[in-house]
Amino acid sequence: MTLPATHPLSDGRTSGSPLVTTYRGVRGAVTPVWFMRQAGRSLPEYRELRVGTRMLDACLDPELASEITLQPVRRHGVDAAIFFSDIVIPLRLAGVDVEIEPGRGPVLAAPIRTAADVAALPAPSGADFSAISAGVARTVAQLGTTPLIGFAGAPFTLAAYLVEGGPSKDHLRARTMMHADPSAWAALLGWAADVTGRFLRAQILAGASAGQLFDSWVGSLSVADYVERVAPHSAAALASIADLDVPTVHFGVGSGEVLKPMHDIGVDVVGVDWRIPLDVASSRLGGGVVLQGNVDPALLAAPWPVLEAHVLDVLRRGRSAPAHVLNLGHGVPPETDPAVLTRIVELVHAQGEG
């Protein structure tokens, strides 16, 4: 299948944008920049808009999700929007009872702990992504030449939530299940890959110009466990959009030890968290992979001269890769001053050739 003729990559709106060309490995005149979690709690206009609306309800309201997605593009002048949603949305739409608890995160009514629990999960084919498609289409219609990034949670991170029943520091139950019942684990990861792949595909077909797979909890895994028991399922999730020829990004937190196998699943760009310098990451990847990252979110609250020096250092180290998109090493903290993000965008754009 090819993208629709009206898709922004097909009709030329975003195919030559700084973000898309950089993702495809062409270093342009200016380093593109966007921020993970740029749409959200750091913006007063977001907080005002969200009053009285639960998180997942906001994600499933096409008009609201679109407006939230557009807010940081208007305010900061970033080179991309990323669709406002949540990695557990495909779980909800497939029929899993999950809710976002303020101050805690995703919580499931019934954790998935046994082979019988996995077998009882609803079929991913029953998920209705029409609200997501509508929100993406509405957003793309207003973005013009600015590309929209679609995203999905990687199967391991979804499985970690499903098994733990909520957020966890070490994901012990999930990692135990991986070894104690390998067949149930493989079935669970296969289910997660199917549903999150469908979620990502819906966004791309509706107009997103790139896709990013988030593996938030991959840092809890050994290299061997990642390669043998996780990576094939992440590859399967991305295979859902392989026929659409859109650039893909893979990002994980604490992923320094698994950068190469994360790239090897078949992505164009590897996102790097703040723990290792970009030139080190580039070396681990063989020097030929486009990178995204990796300003330390903690420094967003530091004095400007400190942050400025750090951003410039990230840009310098990013030159070790064929091309580089500046981003954070994780998401924007809720207490961040929005003016700081705008100032970073202006600084990066003023540096000229990356």
Helices and strands as residue ranges (DSSP letters): H 18-23, H 44-50, H 55-59, H 62-76, E 81-82, H 89-94, E 98-101, E 105-108, H 115-119, G 124-126, H 130-143, E 148-153, H 155-164, H 172-180, H 182-206, E 210-215, G 218-220, H 223-229, H 231-239, G 242-244, E 248-252, G 256-258, H 259-264, E 269-271, H 278-284, E 290-295, G 297-301, H 304-318, E 324-328, H 338-350
